[in-house]
């Protein structure tokens, strides 16, 4: 199912009109992370602030909707952002790491995989990672999944 098709099903079910949405897939393991979202284990994500700044893209907004895609670009579910905040990488909390739901859900695991991911992502953009880099933390809930 395409993102717009899922969005149309969601808006008809919720009797909503005119809302905007983003469609995107999670980092290096779109299928695995989308599965964690569907299971209710993953309720948070984090992005490198310098990428938003470089591309002049707006941050996710509280109350905003996203259609989550798998690695093939197919729609998996619709989420609604419940909280957005920015903190330095080295100040991301245990609580946020747990909400991301990956690995053993520890802050140490979160830092290791995100340090590697952000280093690679920033290098591809011609930027450098550092421990004080700002991170955009987002919390969300699933508001629609296909039957």
N, CA, C and O atoms as CSV, one atom per row, in Angstrom:
chain,resi,resn,atom,element,x,y,z
A,1,UNK,N,N,0.848,-1.171,0.000
A,1,UNK,CA,C,0.000,0.000,0.000
A,1,UNK,C,C,0.899,1.241,0.000
A,1,UNK,O,O,1.898,1.292,0.718
A,2,UNK,N,N,0.550,2.199,-0.780
A,2,UNK,CA,C,1.290,3.463,-0.849
A,2,UNK,C,C,0.914,4.345,0.341
A,2,UNK,O,O,-0.135,4.164,0.960
A,3,UNK,N,N,1.794,5.307,0.649
A,3,UNK,CA,C,1.555,6.206,1.786
A,3,UNK,C,C,0.229,6.945,1.642
A,3,UNK,O,O,-0.528,7.050,2.607
A,4,UNK,N,N,-0.056,7.451,0.459
A,4,UNK,CA,C,-1.286,8.231,0.282
A,4,UNK,C,C,-2.528,7.359,0.450
A,4,UNK,O,O,-3.568,7.832,0.908
A,5,UNK,N,N,-2.414,6.078,0.076
A,5,UNK,CA,C,-3.553,5.171,0.247
A,5,UNK,C,C,-3.831,4.933,1.735
A,5,UNK,O,O,-4.982,4.961,2.169
A,6,UNK,N,N,-2.773,4.699,2.508
A,6,UNK,CA,C,-2.969,4.515,3.950
A,6,UNK,C,C,-3.507,5.792,4.580
A,6,UNK,O,O,-4.393,5.748,5.433
A,7,UNK,N,N,-2.964,6.932,4.153
A,7,UNK,CA,C,-3.433,8.204,4.698
A,7,UNK,C,C,-4.921,8.384,4.422
A,7,UNK,O,O,-5.666,8.813,5.302
A,8,UNK,N,N,-5.352,8.065,3.224
A,8,UNK,CA,C,-6.777,8.188,2.888
A,8,UNK,C,C,-7.638,7.270,3.744
A,8,UNK,O,O,-8.710,7.679,4.191
A,9,UNK,N,N,-7.193,6.036,3.982
A,9,UNK,CA,C,-7.935,5.122,4.862
A,9,UNK,C,C,-8.018,5.680,6.281
A,9,UNK,O,O,-9.074,5.641,6.913
A,10,UNK,N,N,-6.896,6.198,6.774
A,10,UNK,CA,C,-6.856,6.775,8.120
A,10,UNK,C,C,-7.784,7.975,8.237
A,10,UNK,O,O,-8.546,8.076,9.199
A,11,UNK,N,N,-7.729,8.876,7.278
A,11,UNK,CA,C,-8.549,10.091,7.391
A,11,UNK,C,C,-10.037,9.783,7.254
A,11,UNK,O,O,-10.863,10.432,7.896
A,12,UNK,N,N,-10.385,8.802,6.426
A,12,UNK,CA,C,-11.796,8.417,6.308
A,12,UNK,C,C,-12.295,7.801,7.603
A,12,UNK,O,O,-13.408,8.088,8.044
A,13,UNK,N,N,-11.477,6.955,8.211
A,13,UNK,CA,C,-11.866,6.300,9.461
A,13,UNK,C,C,-12.007,7.323,10.590
A,13,UNK,O,O,-12.922,7.235,11.408
A,14,UNK,N,N,-11.093,8.290,10.624
A,14,UNK,CA,C,-11.118,9.306,11.673
A,14,UNK,C,C,-11.930,10.529,11.311
A,14,UNK,O,O,-11.999,11.489,12.078
A,15,UNK,N,N,-12.548,10.492,10.134
A,15,UNK,CA,C,-13.339,11.619,9.649
A,15,UNK,C,C,-12.557,12.935,9.720
A,15,UNK,O,O,-13.059,13.957,10.187
A,16,UNK,N,N,-11.324,12.871,9.245
A,16,UNK,CA,C,-10.447,14.040,9.220
A,16,UNK,C,C,-10.314,14.531,7.794
A,16,UNK,O,O,-10.435,13.762,6.840
A,17,UNK,N,N,-10.065,15.818,7.665
A,17,UNK,CA,C,-9.804,16.375,6.342
A,17,UNK,C,C,-8.682,17.387,6.426
A,17,UNK,O,O,-8.505,18.052,7.447
A,18,UNK,N,N,-7.932,17.500,5.360
A,18,UNK,CA,C,-6.979,18.578,5.211
A,18,UNK,C,C,-5.718,18.515,6.063
A,18,UNK,O,O,-4.912,19.444,6.025
A,19,UNK,N,N,-5.528,17.454,6.823
A,19,UNK,CA,C,-4.300,17.357,7.608
A,19,UNK,C,C,-3.124,17.024,6.688
A,19,UNK,O,O,-3.276,16.296,5.707
A,20,UNK,N,N,-1.984,17.550,7.012
A,20,UNK,CA,C,-0.766,17.210,6.279
A,20,UNK,C,C,-0.075,16.047,6.970
A,20,UNK,O,O,-0.279,15.812,8.161
A,21,UNK,N,N,0.730,15.334,6.229
A,21,UNK,CA,C,1.503,14.248,6.812
A,21,UNK,C,C,2.838,14.127,6.092
A,21,UNK,O,O,2.998,14.566,4.953
A,22,UNK,N,N,3.778,13.526,6.781
A,22,UNK,CA,C,5.070,13.177,6.205
A,22,UNK,C,C,5.054,11.664,5.978
A,22,UNK,O,O,4.322,10.944,6.656
A,23,UNK,N,N,5.846,11.188,5.044
A,23,UNK,CA,C,6.010,9.744,4.834
A,23,UNK,C,C,7.502,9.465,4.851
A,23,UNK,O,O,8.263,10.077,4.100
A,24,UNK,N,N,7.923,8.538,5.712
A,24,UNK,CA,C,9.344,8.251,5.837
A,24,UNK,C,C,9.573,6.874,6.439
A,24,UNK,O,O,8.676,6.266,7.023
A,25,UNK,N,N,10.806,6.402,6.279
A,25,UNK,CA,C,11.231,5.115,6.837
A,25,UNK,C,C,12.321,5.372,7.870
A,25,UNK,O,O,13.052,6.358,7.779
A,26,UNK,N,N,12.426,4.491,8.839
A,26,UNK,CA,C,13.465,4.599,9.854
A,26,UNK,C,C,14.821,4.212,9.282
A,26,UNK,O,O,14.912,3.313,8.446
A,27,UNK,N,N,15.873,4.887,9.729
A,27,UNK,CA,C,17.286,4.647,9.492
A,27,UNK,C,C,17.733,3.424,8.739
A,27,UNK,O,O,17.259,3.163,7.633
A,28,UNK,N,N,18.646,2.666,9.326
A,28,UNK,CA,C,19.318,1.574,8.621
A,28,UNK,C,C,18.526,0.272,8.601
A,28,UNK,O,O,18.888,-0.642,7.860
A,29,UNK,N,N,17.475,0.156,9.375
A,29,UNK,CA,C,16.684,-1.079,9.418
A,29,UNK,C,C,15.191,-0.734,9.390
A,29,UNK,O,O,14.487,-0.939,10.378
A,30,UNK,N,N,14.716,-0.215,8.265
A,30,UNK,CA,C,13.326,0.237,8.202
A,30,UNK,C,C,12.309,-0.833,8.583
A,30,UNK,O,O,11.346,-0.538,9.291
A,31,UNK,N,N,12.503,-2.062,8.129
A,31,UNK,CA,C,11.533,-3.117,8.424
A,31,UNK,C,C,11.546,-3.496,9.904
A,31,UNK,O,O,10.495,-3.603,10.535
A,32,UNK,N,N,12.736,-3.695,10.445
A,32,UNK,CA,C,12.850,-4.082,11.845
A,32,UNK,C,C,12.323,-3.017,12.785
A,32,UNK,O,O,11.650,-3.328,13.767
A,33,UNK,N,N,12.629,-1.754,12.486
A,33,UNK,CA,C,12.175,-0.671,13.361
A,33,UNK,C,C,10.669,-0.446,13.220
A,33,UNK,O,O,9.992,-0.154,14.206
A,34,UNK,N,N,10.144,-0.579,12.002
A,34,UNK,CA,C,8.694,-0.457,11.821
A,34,UNK,C,C,7.966,-1.567,12.581
A,34,UNK,O,O,6.893,-1.337,13.139
A,35,UNK,N,N,8.544,-2.759,12.604
A,35,UNK,CA,C,7.940,-3.862,13.360
A,35,UNK,C,C,7.887,-3.527,14.848
A,35,UNK,O,O,6.889,-3.807,15.512
A,36,UNK,N,N,8.962,-2.927,15.375
A,36,UNK,CA,C,8.968,-2.517,16.786
A,36,UNK,C,C,7.882,-1.474,17.068
A,36,UNK,O,O,7.286,-1.467,18.145
A,37,UNK,N,N,7.631,-0.602,16.103
A,37,UNK,CA,C,6.564,0.392,16.250
A,37,UNK,C,C,5.213,-0.320,16.321
A,37,UNK,O,O,4.404,-0.036,17.204
A,38,UNK,N,N,4.975,-1.236,15.398
A,38,UNK,CA,C,3.698,-1.960,15.374
A,38,UNK,C,C,3.468,-2.776,16.645
A,38,UNK,O,O,2.328,-2.954,17.072
A,39,UNK,N,N,4.544,-3.269,17.244
A,39,UNK,CA,C,4.440,-4.044,18.487
A,39,UNK,C,C,4.291,-3.157,19.721
A,39,UNK,O,O,4.079,-3.659,20.825
A,40,UNK,N,N,4.401,-1.831,19.534
A,40,UNK,CA,C,4.282,-0.909,20.658
A,40,UNK,C,C,5.553,-0.797,21.481
A,40,UNK,O,O,5.538,-0.213,22.564
A,41,UNK,N,N,6.651,-1.347,20.982
A,41,UNK,CA,C,7.929,-1.300,21.696
A,41,UNK,C,C,8.663,0.002,21.403
A,41,UNK,O,O,9.254,0.597,22.305
A,42,UNK,N,N,8.631,0.442,20.167
A,42,UNK,CA,C,9.307,1.671,19.748
A,42,UNK,C,C,8.303,2.815,19.720
A,42,UNK,O,O,7.374,2.821,18.912
A,43,UNK,N,N,8.501,3.780,20.609
A,43,UNK,CA,C,7.621,4.953,20.676
A,43,UNK,C,C,8.424,6.246,20.611
A,43,UNK,O,O,7.928,7.315,20.965
A,44,UNK,N,N,9.672,6.137,20.156
A,44,UNK,CA,C,10.521,7.313,20.042
A,44,UNK,C,C,11.571,7.121,18.977
A,44,UNK,O,O,11.879,6.000,18.573
A,45,UNK,N,N,12.119,8.242,18.525
A,45,UNK,CA,C,13.194,8.221,17.543
A,45,UNK,C,C,14.044,9.466,17.740
A,45,UNK,O,O,13.662,10.375,18.477
A,46,UNK,N,N,15.177,9.508,17.093
A,46,UNK,CA,C,16.077,10.655,17.204
A,46,UNK,C,C,16.731,10.921,15.857
A,46,UNK,O,O,17.013,10.004,15.086
A,47,UNK,N,N,16.961,12.197,15.597
A,47,UNK,CA,C,17.574,12.617,14.340
A,47,UNK,C,C,18.687,13.622,14.628
A,47,UNK,O,O,18.681,14.302,15.654
A,48,UNK,N,N,19.627,13.700,13.714
A,48,UNK,CA,C,20.733,14.648,13.846
A,48,UNK,C,C,20.262,16.055,13.479
A,48,UNK,O,O,19.855,16.304,12.344
A,49,UNK,N,N,20.319,16.956,14.432
A,49,UNK,CA,C,19.903,18.341,14.214
A,49,UNK,C,C,20.653,18.998,13.058
A,49,UNK,O,O,20.033,19.736,12.292
A,50,UNK,N,N,21.974,18.763,12.892
A,50,UNK,CA,C,22.678,19.422,11.789
A,50,UNK,C,C,22.118,19.088,10.403
A,50,UNK,O,O,22.244,19.891,9.479
A,51,UNK,N,N,21.505,17.920,10.251
A,51,UNK,CA,C,20.906,17.568,8.959
A,51,UNK,C,C,19.687,18.447,8.686
A,51,UNK,O,O,19.513,18.941,7.572
A,52,UNK,N,N,18.843,18.643,9.702
A,52,UNK,CA,C,17.703,19.554,9.539
A,52,UNK,C,C,18.193,20.949,9.170
A,52,UNK,O,O,17.659,21.591,8.265
A,53,UNK,N,N,19.215,21.405,9.885
A,53,UNK,CA,C,19.759,22.747,9.662
A,53,UNK,C,C,20.306,22.889,8.244
A,53,UNK,O,O,20.021,23.871,7.560
A,54,UNK,N,N,21.096,21.901,7.805
A,54,UNK,CA,C,21.710,21.951,6.483
A,54,UNK,C,C,20.647,21.966,5.378
A,54,UNK,O,O,20.744,22.739,4.425
A,55,UNK,N,N,19.637,21.108,5.516
A,55,UNK,CA,C,18.596,20.993,4.490
A,55,UNK,C,C,17.493,22.023,4.661
A,55,UNK,O,O,16.589,22.123,3.831
A,56,UNK,N,N,17.573,22.796,5.754
A,56,UNK,CA,C,16.558,23.804,6.074
A,56,UNK,C,C,15.165,23.174,6.134
A,56,UNK,O,O,14.189,23.744,5.647
A,57,UNK,N,N,15.094,21.993,6.737
A,57,UNK,CA,C,13.831,21.281,6.899
A,57,UNK,C,C,13.235,21.602,8.262
A,57,UNK,O,O,13.973,21.794,9.229
A,58,UNK,N,N,11.924,21.663,8.352
A,58,UNK,CA,C,11.304,21.888,9.668
A,58,UNK,C,C,11.411,20.633,10.533
A,58,UNK,O,O,11.426,19.512,10.026
A,59,UNK,N,N,11.485,20.845,11.845
A,59,UNK,CA,C,11.474,19.729,12.783
A,59,UNK,C,C,10.107,19.071,12.754
A,59,UNK,O,O,9.132,19.679,12.312
A,60,UNK,N,N,10.030,17.834,13.222
A,60,UNK,CA,C,8.704,17.243,13.422
A,60,UNK,C,C,7.939,18.148,14.400
A,60,UNK,O,O,8.549,18.823,15.230
A,61,UNK,N,N,6.617,18.158,14.299
A,61,UNK,CA,C,5.852,19.011,15.212
A,61,UNK,C,C,4.911,18.164,16.047
A,61,UNK,O,O,4.355,17.172,15.576
A,62,UNK,N,N,4.745,18.572,17.282
A,62,UNK,CA,C,3.809,17.881,18.155
A,62,UNK,C,C,2.420,17.940,17.521
A,62,UNK,O,O,1.974,18.998,17.077
A,63,UNK,N,N,1.752,16.803,17.485
A,63,UNK,CA,C,0.447,16.714,16.853
A,63,UNK,C,C,0.517,16.354,15.383
A,63,UNK,O,O,-0.509,16.055,14.772
A,64,UNK,N,N,1.710,16.378,14.802
A,64,UNK,CA,C,1.872,16.056,13.390
A,64,UNK,C,C,1.764,14.561,13.138
A,64,UNK,O,O,1.963,13.748,14.040
A,65,UNK,N,N,1.446,14.216,11.902
A,65,UNK,CA,C,1.268,12.818,11.509
A,65,UNK,C,C,2.350,12.390,10.530
A,65,UNK,O,O,2.845,13.187,9.734
A,66,UNK,N,N,2.704,11.113,10.607
A,66,UNK,CA,C,3.650,10.519,9.663
A,66,UNK,C,C,3.153,9.140,9.266
A,66,UNK,O,O,2.637,8.391,10.095
A,67,UNK,N,N,3.313,8.813,7.995
A,67,UNK,CA,C,3.094,7.455,7.521
A,67,UNK,C,C,4.463,6.790,7.520
A,67,UNK,O,O,5.389,7.247,6.849
A,68,UNK,N,N,4.578,5.712,8.276
A,68,UNK,CA,C,5.844,4.991,8.375
A,68,UNK,C,C,5.915,3.988,7.225
A,68,UNK,O,O,4.964,3.251,6.964
A,69,UNK,N,N,7.061,3.974,6.546
A,69,UNK,CA,C,7.278,3.120,5.385
A,69,UNK,C,C,8.254,2.001,5.717
A,69,UNK,O,O,9.100,2.136,6.601
A,70,UNK,N,N,8.123,0.887,4.990
A,70,UNK,CA,C,9.110,-0.186,5.124
A,70,UNK,C,C,10.228,0.063,4.111
A,70,UNK,O,O,10.241,1.093,3.436
A,71,UNK,N,N,11.161,-0.879,4.007
A,71,UNK,CA,C,12.305,-0.667,3.109
A,71,UNK,C,C,11.918,-0.645,1.638
A,71,UNK,O,O,12.693,-0.173,0.806
A,72,UNK,N,N,10.731,-1.147,1.304
A,72,UNK,CA,C,10.253,-1.121,-0.077
A,72,UNK,C,C,9.394,0.107,-0.376
A,72,UNK,O,O,8.851,0.234,-1.474
A,73,UNK,N,N,9.270,1.015,0.604
A,73,UNK,CA,C,8.476,2.219,0.415
A,73,UNK,C,C,6.985,2.002,0.597
A,73,UNK,O,O,6.181,2.864,0.242
A,74,UNK,N,N,6.607,0.841,1.156
A,74,UNK,CA,C,5.189,0.555,1.398
A,74,UNK,C,C,4.798,1.053,2.785
A,74,UNK,O,O,5.595,1.000,3.722
A,75,UNK,N,N,3.569,1.536,2.905
A,75,UNK,CA,C,3.078,2.070,4.171
A,75,UNK,C,C,2.832,0.959,5.182
A,75,UNK,O,O,2.279,-0.088,4.848
A,76,UNK,N,N,3.251,1.201,6.428
A,76,UNK,CA,C,3.120,0.232,7.508
A,76,UNK,C,C,2.069,0.681,8.518
A,76,UNK,O,O,1.237,-0.116,8.951
A,77,UNK,N,N,2.111,1.974,8.897
A,77,UNK,CA,C,1.170,2.508,9.873
A,77,UNK,C,C,1.233,4.036,9.835
A,77,UNK,O,O,2.065,4.626,9.146
A,78,UNK,N,N,0.329,4.656,10.597
A,78,UNK,CA,C,0.342,6.108,10.774
A,78,UNK,C,C,0.644,6.376,12.242
A,78,UNK,O,O,0.038,5.776,13.129
A,79,UNK,N,N,1.588,7.285,12.491
A,79,UNK,CA,C,1.899,7.694,13.856
A,79,UNK,C,C,1.565,9.172,14.024
A,79,UNK,O,O,1.489,9.926,13.054
A,80,UNK,N,N,1.367,9.565,15.282
A,80,UNK,CA,C,1.196,10.975,15.600
A,80,UNK,C,C,2.273,11.355,16.602
A,80,UNK,O,O,2.459,10.673,17.610
A,81,UNK,N,N,2.978,12.433,16.329
A,81,UNK,CA,C,4.032,12.909,17.213
A,81,UNK,C,C,3.403,13.521,18.454
A,81,UNK,O,O,2.510,14.362,18.360
A,82,UNK,N,N,3.881,13.087,19.630
A,82,UNK,CA,C,3.337,13.575,20.896
A,82,UNK,C,C,4.287,14.527,21.617
A,82,UNK,O,O,3.860,15.315,22.460
A,83,UNK,N,N,5.591,14.451,21.281
A,83,UNK,CA,C,6.565,15.311,21.957
A,83,UNK,C,C,7.800,15.452,21.077
A,83,UNK,O,O,8.247,14.487,20.457
A,84,UNK,N,N,8.344,16.664,21.030
A,84,UNK,CA,C,9.580,16.933,20.302
A,84,UNK,C,C,10.451,17.825,21.182
A,84,UNK,O,O,9.979,18.821,21.730
A,85,UNK,N,N,11.721,17.460,21.312
A,85,UNK,CA,C,12.651,18.299,22.064
A,85,UNK,C,C,14.059,18.091,21.521
A,85,UNK,O,O,14.347,17.078,20.883
A,86,UNK,N,N,14.924,19.051,21.778
A,86,UNK,CA,C,16.292,19.012,21.276
A,86,UNK,C,C,17.247,19.007,22.467
A,86,UNK,O,O,17.134,19.834,23.372
A,87,UNK,N,N,18.186,18.066,22.452
A,87,UNK,CA,C,19.210,17.972,23.492
A,87,UNK,C,C,20.534,17.588,22.846
A,87,UNK,O,O,20.542,17.010,21.759
A,88,UNK,N,N,21.652,17.898,23.495
A,88,UNK,CA,C,22.928,17.408,22.981
A,88,UNK,C,C,22.966,15.876,23.033
A,88,UNK,O,O,22.357,15.261,23.908
A,89,UNK,N,N,23.675,15.283,22.102
A,89,UNK,CA,C,23.798,13.826,22.032
A,89,UNK,C,C,24.162,13.239,23.386
A,89,UNK,O,O,23.567,12.250,23.816
A,90,UNK,N,N,25.135,13.838,24.061
A,90,UNK,CA,C,25.604,13.284,25.328
A,90,UNK,C,C,24.654,13.531,26.505
A,90,UNK,O,O,24.962,13.170,27.640
A,91,UNK,N,N,23.495,14.149,26.228
A,91,UNK,CA,C,22.502,14.369,27.286
A,91,UNK,C,C,21.176,13.634,27.007
A,91,UNK,O,O,20.202,13.815,27.738
A,92,UNK,N,N,21.145,12.817,25.962
A,92,UNK,CA,C,19.965,11.982,25.730
A,92,UNK,C,C,19.823,11.063,26.949
A,92,UNK,O,O,20.818,10.546,27.457
A,93,UNK,N,N,18.597,10.863,27.414
A,93,UNK,CA,C,18.362,10.140,28.666
A,93,UNK,C,C,18.105,8.644,28.468
A,93,UNK,O,O,17.801,8.174,27.372
A,94,UNK,N,N,18.242,7.928,29.573
A,94,UNK,CA,C,17.883,6.498,29.606
A,94,UNK,C,C,16.433,6.317,29.157
A,94,UNK,O,O,16.113,5.389,28.414
A,95,UNK,N,N,15.558,7.224,29.621
A,95,UNK,CA,C,14.139,7.127,29.281
A,95,UNK,C,C,13.932,7.191,27.771
A,95,UNK,O,O,13.163,6.411,27.210
A,96,UNK,N,N,14.624,8.125,27.117
A,96,UNK,CA,C,14.466,8.211,25.655
A,96,UNK,C,C,15.019,6.960,24.981
A,96,UNK,O,O,14.407,6.438,24.049
A,97,UNK,N,N,16.157,6.480,25.438
A,97,UNK,CA,C,16.738,5.255,24.858
A,97,UNK,C,C,15.750,4.101,24.974
A,97,UNK,O,O,15.606,3.316,24.036
A,98,UNK,N,N,15.077,3.988,26.099
A,98,UNK,CA,C,14.075,2.934,26.297
A,98,UNK,C,C,12.918,3.096,25.311
A,98,UNK,O,O,12.428,2.113,24.755
A,99,UNK,N,N,12.488,4.334,25.099
A,99,UNK,CA,C,11.377,4.590,24.174
A,99,UNK,C,C,11.739,4.251,22.734
A,99,UNK,O,O,10.860,3.931,21.933
A,100,UNK,N,N,13.021,4.320,22.398
A,100,UNK,CA,C,13.425,3.938,21.042
A,100,UNK,C,C,13.314,2.431,20.842
A,100,UNK,O,O,13.192,1.968,19.708
A,101,UNK,N,N,13.355,1.660,21.927
A,101,UNK,CA,C,13.029,0.236,21.889
A,101,UNK,C,C,14.001,-0.681,21.185
A,101,UNK,O,O,13.648,-1.819,20.874
A,102,UNK,N,N,15.205,-0.231,20.925
A,102,UNK,CA,C,16.157,-1.028,20.156
A,102,UNK,C,C,17.138,-1.761,21.067
A,102,UNK,O,O,17.454,-1.293,22.161
A,103,UNK,N,N,17.616,-2.915,20.602
A,103,UNK,CA,C,18.618,-3.680,21.341
A,103,UNK,C,C,18.141,-4.009,22.739
A,103,UNK,O,O,17.020,-4.481,22.929
A,104,UNK,N,N,19.005,-3.756,23.728
A,104,UNK,CA,C,18.619,-4.031,25.113
A,104,UNK,C,C,17.942,-2.827,25.764
A,104,UNK,O,O,17.686,-2.829,26.968
A,105,UNK,N,N,17.653,-1.803,24.968
A,105,UNK,CA,C,16.954,-0.578,25.385
A,105,UNK,C,C,17.763,0.278,26.357
A,105,UNK,O,O,17.214,1.177,26.994
A,106,UNK,N,N,19.049,0.008,26.477
A,106,UNK,CA,C,19.889,0.786,27.396
A,106,UNK,C,C,20.422,2.037,26.706
A,106,UNK,O,O,20.473,2.119,25.479
A,107,UNK,N,N,20.813,3.000,27.519
A,107,UNK,CA,C,21.417,4.221,26.995
A,107,UNK,C,C,22.750,3.905,26.314
A,107,UNK,O,O,23.086,4.513,25.297
A,108,UNK,N,N,23.504,2.965,26.866
A,108,UNK,CA,C,24.785,2.601,26.267
A,108,UNK,C,C,24.587,2.050,24.854
A,108,UNK,O,O,25.315,2.413,23.931
A,109,UNK,N,N,23.591,1.167,24.695
A,109,UNK,CA,C,23.302,0.614,23.372
A,109,UNK,C,C,22.858,1.732,22.432
A,109,UNK,O,O,23.322,1.818,21.295
A,110,UNK,N,N,21.953,2.592,22.917
A,110,UNK,CA,C,21.459,3.708,22.098
A,110,UNK,C,C,22.619,4.558,21.613
A,110,UNK,O,O,22.705,4.887,20.430
A,111,UNK,N,N,23.511,4.913,22.529
A,111,UNK,CA,C,24.638,5.780,22.151
A,111,UNK,C,C,25.542,5.111,21.123
A,111,UNK,O,O,25.995,5.755,20.176
A,112,UNK,N,N,25.799,3.835,21.308
A,112,UNK,CA,C,26.677,3.136,20.360
A,112,UNK,C,C,26.087,3.119,18.951
A,112,UNK,O,O,26.764,3.492,17.993
A,113,UNK,N,N,24.828,2.687,18.818
A,113,UNK,CA,C,24.264,2.585,17.463
A,113,UNK,C,C,24.007,3.958,16.844
A,113,UNK,O,O,24.155,4.133,15.635
A,114,UNK,N,N,23.623,4.931,17.669
A,114,UNK,CA,C,23.371,6.270,17.124
A,114,UNK,C,C,24.671,7.014,16.823
A,114,UNK,O,O,24.732,7.792,15.871
A,115,UNK,N,N,25.693,6.786,17.614
A,115,UNK,CA,C,27.003,7.385,17.311
A,115,UNK,C,C,27.456,6.893,15.934
A,115,UNK,O,O,27.912,7.687,15.110
A,116,UNK,N,N,27.333,5.593,15.685
A,116,UNK,CA,C,27.734,5.031,14.384
A,116,UNK,C,C,26.848,5.556,13.260
A,116,UNK,O,O,27.347,5.961,12.210
A,117,UNK,N,N,25.518,5.550,13.481
A,117,UNK,CA,C,24.597,6.005,12.443
A,117,UNK,C,C,24.804,7.483,12.123
A,117,UNK,O,O,24.908,7.861,10.956
A,118,UNK,N,N,24.865,8.329,13.175
A,118,UNK,CA,C,25.027,9.767,12.949
A,118,UNK,C,C,26.375,10.081,12.311
A,118,UNK,O,O,26.453,10.965,11.458
A,119,UNK,N,N,27.430,9.385,12.698
A,119,UNK,CA,C,28.752,9.610,12.104
A,119,UNK,C,C,28.693,9.356,10.602
A,119,UNK,O,O,29.193,10.154,9.808
A,120,UNK,N,N,28.079,8.239,10.219
A,120,UNK,CA,C,27.959,7.893,8.801
A,120,UNK,C,C,27.065,8.898,8.068
A,120,UNK,O,O,27.431,9.392,7.002
A,121,UNK,N,N,25.902,9.196,8.635
A,121,UNK,CA,C,24.953,10.124,8.008
A,121,UNK,C,C,25.576,11.514,7.831
A,121,UNK,O,O,25.456,12.120,6.766
A,122,UNK,N,N,26.232,12.006,8.864
A,122,UNK,CA,C,26.841,13.336,8.787
A,122,UNK,C,C,28.009,13.371,7.810
A,122,UNK,O,O,28.183,14.351,7.085
A,123,UNK,N,N,28.809,12.311,7.786
A,123,UNK,CA,C,29.941,12.248,6.855
A,123,UNK,C,C,29.452,12.335,5.417
A,123,UNK,O,O,30.045,13.032,4.593
A,124,UNK,N,N,28.345,11.609,5.111
A,124,UNK,CA,C,27.774,11.655,3.756
A,124,UNK,C,C,27.306,13.059,3.389
A,124,UNK,O,O,27.257,13.411,2.210
A,125,UNK,N,N,26.961,13.863,4.400
A,125,UNK,CA,C,26.507,15.236,4.171
A,125,UNK,C,C,27.656,16.240,4.268
A,125,UNK,O,O,27.440,17.448,4.162
A,126,UNK,N,N,28.882,15.735,4.470
A,126,UNK,CA,C,30.035,16.623,4.582
A,126,UNK,C,C,30.169,17.269,5.949
A,126,UNK,O,O,30.808,18.313,6.087
A,127,UNK,N,N,29.570,16.655,6.959
A,127,UNK,CA,C,29.604,17.192,8.324
A,127,UNK,C,C,30.274,16.188,9.254
A,127,UNK,O,O,30.475,15.028,8.893
A,128,UNK,N,N,30.612,16.642,10.443
A,128,UNK,CA,C,31.258,15.782,11.423
A,128,UNK,C,C,30.381,15.595,12.654
A,128,UNK,O,O,29.673,16.510,13.076
A,129,UNK,N,N,30.439,14.412,13.211
A,129,UNK,CA,C,29.739,14.098,14.456
A,129,UNK,C,C,30.596,14.502,15.646
A,129,UNK,O,O,31.822,14.398,15.604
A,130,UNK,N,N,29.940,14.964,16.709
A,130,UNK,CA,C,30.621,15.115,17.996
A,130,UNK,C,C,29.592,14.872,19.100
A,130,UNK,O,O,28.387,14.966,18.871
A,131,UNK,N,N,30.075,14.564,20.276
A,131,UNK,CA,C,29.213,14.171,21.400
A,131,UNK,C,C,28.292,15.298,21.865
A,131,UNK,O,O,27.280,15.031,22.513
A,132,UNK,N,N,28.620,16.545,21.550
A,132,UNK,CA,C,27.787,17.680,21.962
A,132,UNK,C,C,26.772,18.084,20.885
A,132,UNK,O,O,25.996,19.020,21.077
A,133,UNK,N,N,26.786,17.376,19.759
A,133,UNK,CA,C,25.868,17.685,18.665
A,133,UNK,C,C,24.417,17.625,19.144
A,133,UNK,O,O,24.048,16.757,19.934
A,134,UNK,N,N,23.606,18.557,18.655
A,134,UNK,CA,C,22.191,18.546,19.005
A,134,UNK,C,C,21.472,17.387,18.315
A,134,UNK,O,O,21.744,17.050,17.163
A,135,UNK,N,N,20.545,16.793,19.066
A,135,UNK,CA,C,19.748,15.679,18.567
A,135,UNK,C,C,18.278,16.063,18.732
A,135,UNK,O,O,17.871,16.555,19.785
A,136,UNK,N,N,17.491,15.834,17.689
A,136,UNK,CA,C,16.055,16.069,17.747
A,136,UNK,C,C,15.403,14.767,18.206
A,136,UNK,O,O,15.411,13.770,17.483
A,137,UNK,N,N,14.841,14.785,19.409
A,137,UNK,CA,C,14.175,13.611,19.967
A,137,UNK,C,C,12.680,13.746,19.751
A,137,UNK,O,O,12.096,14.804,19.985
A,138,UNK,N,N,12.075,12.670,19.307
A,138,UNK,CA,C,10.648,12.665,18.985
A,138,UNK,C,C,9.995,11.472,19.660
A,138,UNK,O,O,10.536,10.366,19.644
A,139,UNK,N,N,8.835,11.700,20.250
A,139,UNK,CA,C,8.018,10.623,20.802
A,139,UNK,C,C,6.720,10.582,20.018
A,139,UNK,O,O,6.239,11.610,19.542
A,140,UNK,N,N,6.153,9.389,19.884
A,140,UNK,CA,C,4.965,9.234,19.043
A,140,UNK,C,C,4.119,8.067,19.510
A,140,UNK,O,O,4.528,7.265,20.350
A,141,UNK,N,N,2.921,7.997,18.935
A,141,UNK,CA,C,2.041,6.851,19.166
A,141,UNK,C,C,1.431,6.428,17.841
A,141,UNK,O,O,1.220,7.252,16.951
A,142,UNK,N,N,1.150,5.139,17.719
A,142,UNK,CA,C,0.492,4.626,16.518
A,142,UNK,C,C,-0.984,5.006,16.604
A,142,UNK,O,O,-1.649,4.725,17.600
A,143,UNK,N,N,-1.486,5.644,15.555
A,143,UNK,CA,C,-2.899,6.035,15.525
A,143,UNK,C,C,-3.691,5.276,14.463
A,143,UNK,O,O,-4.921,5.322,14.446
A,144,UNK,N,N,-2.980,4.578,13.577
A,144,UNK,CA,C,-3.688,3.772,12.573
A,144,UNK,C,C,-2.762,2.681,12.065
A,144,UNK,O,O,-1.592,2.915,11.760
A,145,UNK,N,N,-3.313,1.500,11.985
A,145,UNK,CA,C,-2.625,0.368,11.370
A,145,UNK,C,C,-3.671,-0.386,10.563
A,145,UNK,O,O,-4.835,-0.443,10.959
A,146,UNK,N,N,-3.269,-0.965,9.436
A,146,UNK,CA,C,-4.252,-1.702,8.638
A,146,UNK,C,C,-4.738,-2.945,9.412
A,146,UNK,O,O,-4.023,-3.495,10.249
A,147,UNK,N,N,-5.934,-3.351,9.112
A,147,UNK,CA,C,-6.518,-4.539,9.779
A,147,UNK,C,C,-5.813,-5.809,9.403
A,147,UNK,O,O,-6.182,-6.884,9.875
